[in-house]
Amino acid sequence: MADFHDVRFPAAVSFGATGGPEWRNEIVPLTSGFEQRNARWSQSRRHYDAGTGLRSLADLEEVMAFFEARRGSLHAFRFRDPFDHLSGKSGMPIAATDQMLGLGDGHNGVFQLIKRYGEHVRPITKVEKDSVRVAVAGIEHKEAIDFVVELISGKIIFQPGKIPKQGAAVSAGFSFDVPARFDTDRLMISLRSFSAGDIPSIPIIEVKA
């Protein structure tokens, strides 16, 4: 049975990967010369080629072992997006005020981690352990004492007695991975070609998990 393996694809290889987000839209030309554009997806989906991140035979062996352990495309895993894995800007330290999660109402103690891209809001899951910082009304709170983090779902759960009061702004900073799987069930690799600089393709695609 397919499930999610809470392990990360070799990070050194993923940081050399190529890829990015894809949207699926429908564009319908009208007889008036205008066009109608409809979004078929509410969230983008990311595609990568990890082959460009291979630098040595040791990298190749590690990726092949990882591929075998996931049984090809069967099991999903964590993938570190080299371009987008922080709540704030690259090169800046994580801050508890990076992303606004919502306002307290005195009753709700669960907040979903999100990342904003202008007006677009992306739910964040697969958070990195010990990376989450949370603030309420601009005051940073302490994990385990004031709140706990569900690393798989990306939910912040405030402890009893620590639930944000009515109107209090709840914000967070964090680093995260993309839930992904191999987009192939076969790796075609030649040691001679690899040694000569021929980079194998290792397609990886985001999964909604």
Helices and strands as residue ranges (DSSP letters): E 4-8, H 11-14, E 18-22, E 25-29, E 35-39, E 45-49, G 50-53, H 57-69, E 76-79, E 99-103, E 110-112, E 114-117, E 120-123, E 133-136, E 139-141, E 147-150, E 155-158, E 169-173, E 178-182, H 191-195, E 203-206
